[in-house]
Amino acid sequence: MIKPEGRRRFAMLAAATLGLSVLGGCAGFHFGLQKPEVSLADIRLLDGNLLEQRFLLSLRVTNPNNVDIPVEGLNFTLDINGGHFARGVGNQPVVIPRLGEAMVEVTATTGLGSFLRQFKELAKGRDKMEYRLKGRLVTGNLGGFDFDRSGDVGALKGLGEPAGRKPPSEQF
């Protein structure tokens, strides 16, 4: 006959084992997923002053998995033409649909030196710029996914005007 103390000890041990198994199963869930792909789709000047400029980046996030991925936010750095250009964070939640994609808009900040370096590249007549986007998608229960993507994008748009403003009309 098993004493009541032995039953309690056995029940606690069984509950602890079950709890650890469940936690281990959740942690292993991330390992079965492929990393989402993050690429730069567009970049536009939002506003700026002498010391700092802000850009609106449109990022395309592609999910190759058969499950939705809820993204709570991200952080990133952006290199253009081999040099550091900007960094940023975003906290706009979005769900990347299974076997699908979503566009995420984030703000990036750069300093005067980085901006002038790229402005010189534009003056050389470049119509495309090489970029490298590195960062981390924060996914809550799934932990997160690191990303590192290189590619090219059209030259920076709207350098003379903040996004959203219409150019002056030439009609009288």
JOBEL-V330188 format. One line per field, one symbol per residue. ss: DSSP state (h for helix, s for strand, l for the rest). psi: psi as a letter, one per 40 degrees, with the letter a starting at -180 (. if undefined). A space follows every 50 residues. Layout:
ss->???
psi->???
//
This chain:
ss->lllhhhhhhhhhhhhhhhhhhhhhhhhhhhhhllllssssssssssssll lsssssssssssslllllssslssssssssllsssssssslllsssllls ssssssssssshhhhhhhhhhhhllllsssssssssssssllssssssss ssssllslllllllllllllll
psi->hhiddddddddddddddddddddddddedddeiihihhihdihihdiiad diihihhhhhhhheieiihhhdaiiiihhhfeihdiiiiifhiihhihfa iihhhihihiiddddddddddddeeheihiihhiahhhebdecihiihhi aiiiihifdehiidiiiiiei.
//
